[in-house]
């Protein structure tokens, strides 16, 4: 990129030099000598070659050459004026105003001299050169100021984004600490008390011992799953060795087996229809959690009821239905605004689906989730 810019400056210098020489030759006269006029014209445009390295110095050299030519009655060329515009603009663009602004002082002095000398057309030319150089410097300084403001805004936005990221990390760490200190303690106590009750209760029936064991296993599973989630929240903890993939539909049988073991004589069936196909992990996780929450609600509100879990693949959608033959919606919970149902609806909404829940046709309770399987995950 630097070489390209250098070639561009050299090409511009050559083009301006050729134009200046051509103009001098076309306007050739005996006063001053042609050779001197050509040298002065070239001296006015040659500093353009230095614009990348020393723009202020190049502008000053070009100004001295142009003004020297004017003082020896060598008219300034159009190429010389173009060189002044380029150099003064570059000086204003790349150098502080305290350095670029004084570069116009030679033209101020020349304008004052032209006004005192009262040479025909001299004052107009001097004012034109002063205006051109001043305007070029001002435009360059404006561009420089705009670029500085843009960089400042970018730096502010980057700093604000960093602060927000650090604040979010701190908040996640705080939430993780509170969950660990409060929830993990209580879940651990549930597991310990279930195990203690199984061991300390004399004459405990086998079915009761099995249920207490299931309670302890469920508590430990919940504790393990919560710790995995805490590992995601706490980025400052290297939990890579303990992280596991989020559950999906391939783990649904294990979930149903767990429910069967904990249920008292009730049956849980899994019904799958349609062509089974692998789905997006987000869809599978949402379906798994919806089934999990629905089964939890069934055990809570319709203990002992038989449950059918149906997965229906129909190409564009996955329909998940959880139907029990229990007493159906309770009057106090008929509004459908419980935390469990709200959580299911939120999970479905995240992947572009929907959940309806209520009394099933005939008897019992029905939860139905419709999840898009193609192009709807967001």
C-alpha positions in Angstrom: 0.0 0.0 0.0 2.9 2.4 0.8 4.5 1.6 -2.5 1.3 2.3 -4.4 0.9 5.6 -2.7 4.6 6.5 -3.5 4.0 5.6 -7.2 0.9 7.8 -7.2 2.8 10.8 -5.8 5.6 10.3 -8.4 3.1 10.0 -11.2 1.3 13.1 -10.1 4.5 15.0 -9.9 5.5 13.9 -13.4 2.1 14.9 -14.8 2.1 18.3 -13.1 5.7 18.9 -14.3 4.8 18.0 -17.9 1.8 20.3 -17.8 3.8 23.2 -16.3 6.6 22.9 -18.9 4.1 22.7 -21.7 2.3 25.8 -20.4 5.5 27.7 -20.1 6.6 26.8 -23.6 3.3 27.7 -25.1 3.4 31.1 -23.4 7.1 31.5 -24.2 8.5 35.1 -24.4 11.9 36.7 -24.1 11.3 37.9 -20.6 12.3 36.1 -18.6 14.4 33.5 -20.5 12.6 30.3 -21.4 15.1 28.1 -19.5 14.6 30.1 -16.3 10.8 30.0 -16.6 10.9 26.2 -17.1 13.1 25.8 -14.0 10.8 28.0 -11.9 7.7 26.1 -13.1 9.3 22.8 -12.3 10.5 24.0 -8.9 6.8 24.9 -8.1 5.5 21.3 -8.8 8.5 19.2 -7.8 7.8 19.3 -4.1 4.6 17.2 -4.7 7.0 14.2 -4.7 7.6 14.8 -1.0 4.0 15.1 0.0 3.8 11.7 1.7 6.9 12.3 3.9 7.0 16.0 4.6 3.8 17.7 3.5 4.4 20.9 5.4 8.0 21.2 4.1 6.8 20.4 0.5 4.1 23.1 0.7 6.6 25.7 2.0 9.1 24.8 -0.9 6.4 25.1 -3.5 5.2 28.4 -2.1 8.8 29.8 -2.2 9.2 28.6 -5.8 5.9 30.1 -7.0 6.5 33.4 -5.2 10.1 33.6 -6.5 8.8 33.2 -10.0 6.2 35.9 -9.6 8.8 38.3 -8.2 11.0 37.8 -11.3 8.0 38.3 -13.5 7.5 34.6 -14.4 3.7 34.0 -14.3 2.5 31.2 -12.2 1.2 28.1 -14.1 -2.0 26.3 -13.7 0.0 23.2 -12.7 1.8 25.3 -10.1 -1.6 26.3 -8.6 -2.7 22.7 -8.6 0.5 21.7 -6.8 -0.2 24.4 -4.2 -3.8 23.0 -3.7 -2.5 19.4 -3.3 0.3 20.4 -0.9 -1.6 22.8 1.3 -4.5 20.4 1.5 -2.2 17.6 2.5 -0.5 19.8 5.1 -3.9 20.7 6.6 -5.0 17.1 6.5 -1.9 15.6 8.2 -0.4 18.3 10.4 -1.8 20.3 13.3 -3.4 23.6 12.5 -0.6 25.4 14.4 1.8 24.1 11.8 -0.4 24.2 8.7 -1.8 27.7 9.2 1.5 29.6 9.1 2.2 28.2 5.7 -0.2 30.8 4.2 1.8 33.7 5.6 4.1 34.1 2.6 1.0 34.7 0.4 -0.3 37.2 2.9 3.0 39.1 2.6 2.9 38.9 -1.2 -0.6 40.2 -1.2 0.5 43.1 1.0 3.5 43.8 -1.4 1.2 43.6 -4.4 -1.2 46.1 -2.8 1.8 48.5 -2.2 3.4 48.0 -5.6 0.1 48.6 -7.4 1.1 46.4 -10.3 -1.8 45.8 -12.8 -3.4 42.5 -11.9 -0.8 41.8 -9.3 -3.2 42.3 -6.3 -5.9 40.1 -7.8 -3.4 37.3 -8.5 -2.0 37.6 -5.0 -5.5 37.5 -3.4 -6.4 34.5 -5.6 -3.3 32.6 -4.5 -3.9 33.5 -0.9 -7.6 32.3 -1.1 -6.6 29.1 -2.9 -4.0 28.1 -0.3 -6.1 29.2 2.6 -9.1 27.2 1.4 -7.0 24.1 0.7 -5.5 24.3 4.2 -9.0 24.8 5.7 -10.5 21.8 3.8 -7.6 19.6 4.9 -7.9 20.7 8.5 -11.6 20.0 8.4 -11.1 16.5 7.1 -8.4 15.9 9.8 -10.8 17.1 12.5 -13.6 14.9 11.2 -11.4 11.9 11.2 -10.2 12.6 14.7 -13.8 12.9 15.9 -14.6 9.6 14.2 -11.7 7.9 15.9 -12.7 9.4 19.2 -16.3 8.2 18.8 -15.1 4.7 17.8 -12.8 4.7 20.9 -15.7 5.7 23.1 -18.0 3.1 21.7 -15.3 0.4 22.1 -14.8 1.5 25.7 -18.5 1.5 26.4 -18.9 -2.0 24.9 -16.0 -3.2 27.0 -17.5 -1.8 30.2 -20.9 -3.4 29.4 -19.1 -6.7 28.7 -17.3 -6.5 32.0 -20.5 -5.5 33.8 -22.4 -8.5 32.2 -19.6 -10.9 33.3 -19.7 -9.5 36.8 -23.5 -9.9 36.9 -23.3 -13.5 35.6 -20.7 -14.3 38.2 -22.8 -12.8 40.9 -25.9 -14.8 39.8 -23.8 -17.9 39.7 -22.5 -17.4 43.2 -26.0 -16.8 44.6 -27.4 -19.9 42.8 -24.5 -22.0 44.1 -24.8 -20.7 47.6 -28.5 -21.0 48.0 -30.0 -23.4 45.5 -27.2 -25.9 45.4 -27.2 -26.1 49.2 -30.9 -27.0 49.3 -30.7 -29.5 46.5 -27.8 -31.2 48.3 -29.8 -31.3 51.5 -32.7 -33.0 49.7 -30.4 -35.7 48.4 -28.8 -36.2 51.8 -32.1 -36.3 53.7 -33.6 -38.8 51.2 -30.6 -41.1 51.6 -30.7 -40.7 55.4 -34.4 -41.4 55.5 -33.9 -44.6 53.5 -31.1 -45.8 55.8 -32.6 -44.7 59.1 -36.2 -45.8 58.7 -36.6 -49.4 60.2 -38.9 -51.7 58.3 -39.2 -49.4 55.3 -41.1 -51.2 52.5 -39.0 -51.9 49.3 -41.2 -49.5 47.3 -40.6 -46.7 49.8 -36.9 -47.3 49.7 -37.0 -47.3 46.0 -38.8 -43.9 46.0 -36.4 -42.4 48.4 -33.5 -43.6 46.2 -35.2 -42.0 43.2 -35.6 -38.7 45.1 -31.9 -38.7 45.9 -30.9 -39.6 42.4 -33.2 -36.8 41.0 -31.7 -34.3 43.3 -28.2 -35.2 42.4 -29.0 -35.1 38.7 -30.5 -31.6 39.2 -27.4 -30.5 41.1 -25.1 -31.8 38.3 -27.2 -30.0 35.6 -27.3 -26.8 37.6 -23.5 -26.8 38.0 -23.1 -27.2 34.3 -25.3 -24.1 33.8 -23.2 -22.3 36.4 -20.1 -23.2 34.5 -21.6 -21.4 31.5 -22.4 -18.3 33.6 -19.0 -18.1 35.2 -16.6 -17.5 32.4 -13.8 -17.1 34.9 -14.1 -20.8 35.8 -12.5 -23.5 33.6 -15.4 -25.9 33.5 -14.5 -27.4 30.1 -13.8 -30.8 31.6 -17.2 -31.0 33.3 -19.3 -29.5 30.5 -21.5 -31.9 28.7 -23.8 -31.4 25.7 -27.3 -30.1 26.4 -29.9 -32.9 26.4 -31.9 -33.6 23.3 -34.5 -36.0 22.0 -32.0 -38.9 22.0 -32.1 -38.7 25.8 -35.9 -38.8 26.0 -36.1 -42.5 26.8 -33.8 -42.0 29.8 -36.1 -39.3 31.0 -39.2 -41.5 30.6 -37.5 -44.4 32.4 -36.8 -42.1 35.3 -40.4 -41.1 35.4 -41.5 -44.7 35.3 -39.2 -45.6 38.2 -40.6 -42.7 40.3 -44.3 -43.3 39.4 -46.5 -45.5 41.5 -47.9 -48.0 39.1 -48.6 -45.5 36.3 -47.6 -46.0 32.7 -45.6 -43.6 30.5 -45.6 -44.3 26.8 -43.6 -42.8 24.0 -45.3 -42.6 20.6 -43.3 -41.5 17.6 -44.8 -40.9 14.2 -43.4 -39.6 10.9 -39.9 -39.8 9.5 -37.5 -39.2 12.3 -34.7 -36.9 11.4 -32.0 -35.0 13.3 -33.0 -31.5 14.3 -31.3 -28.4 15.3 -29.9 -28.7 18.8 -31.9 -25.7 19.9 -35.1 -27.4 18.7 -34.2 -30.7 20.4 -33.4 -28.9 23.7 -36.7 -27.0 23.7 -38.6 -30.2 23.0 -36.8 -32.1 25.7 -37.4 -29.4 28.3 -41.0 -29.0 27.4 -41.6 -32.8 27.9 -39.6 -32.7 31.1 -41.6 -29.8 32.5 -44.9 -31.4 31.4 -44.0 -34.7 33.1 -43.0 -32.8 36.3 -46.4 -31.1 36.3 -48.2 -34.4 35.8 -46.4 -36.0 38.8 -47.3 -32.9 40.9 -51.0 -32.5 39.9 -52.0 -35.9 38.6 -49.9 -38.4 40.6 -50.5 -41.9 39.3 -52.0 -40.9 36.0 -51.0 -42.6 32.8 -49.1 -40.3 30.4 -48.6 -40.5 26.6 -45.7 -38.6 25.1 -46.1 -38.2 21.4 -43.5 -36.9 18.9 -45.0 -36.3 15.5 -42.5 -35.4 12.6 -44.2 -33.9 9.6 -41.4 -32.3 7.7 -41.7 -28.7 8.5 -42.8 -29.0 12.1 -42.3 -31.2 15.2 -45.4 -31.6 17.2 -44.9 -32.6 20.8 -47.9 -33.8 22.8 -48.0 -34.8 26.4 -51.4 -36.2 27.5 -52.4 -37.6 30.8 -55.6 -39.2 32.0 -55.7 -37.3 35.3 -58.3 -35.0 36.7 -57.5 -32.3 34.3 -57.0 -28.6 35.0 -57.5 -27.6 38.6 -59.9 -24.6 39.2 -57.2 -22.5 40.9 -54.7 -23.2 38.2 -57.0 -22.9 35.2 -55.7 -19.5 34.2 -52.6 -21.2 32.7 -50.2 -18.6 34.1 -48.0 -20.9 36.2 -44.3 -20.7 36.0 -44.0 -24.1 34.4 -46.4 -23.3 31.5 -44.8 -19.9 31.1 -41.4 -21.5 30.9 -42.6 -23.9 28.2 -44.1 -21.1 26.2 -40.9 -19.1 26.4 -38.7 -22.0 25.3 -41.0 -22.6 22.3 -41.0 -18.9 21.4 -37.2 -18.8 21.4 -37.1 -21.2 18.5 -40.2 -19.8 16.7 -42.8 -22.2 18.0 -45.8 -22.2 20.3 -47.3 -24.1 23.2 -51.0 -24.6 24.1 -52.1 -26.3 27.3 -55.4 -27.1 28.8 -58.1 -29.7 29.3 -57.7 -32.7 27.0 -60.6 -34.0 24.9 -62.5 -36.5 27.1 -60.4 -36.3 30.2 -57.0 -35.3 31.6 -54.6 -32.5 30.7 -52.9 -31.9 27.4 -49.8 -29.9 26.5 -49.1 -29.5 22.8 -46.0 -27.8 21.4 -45.5 -27.0 17.7 -41.8 -26.4 16.9 -40.6 -25.4 13.4 -37.8 -27.6 12.2 -36.6 -25.6 9.2 -35.5 -22.0 8.9 -37.3 -20.7 12.0 -34.7 -20.9 14.7 -33.7 -17.4 15.9 
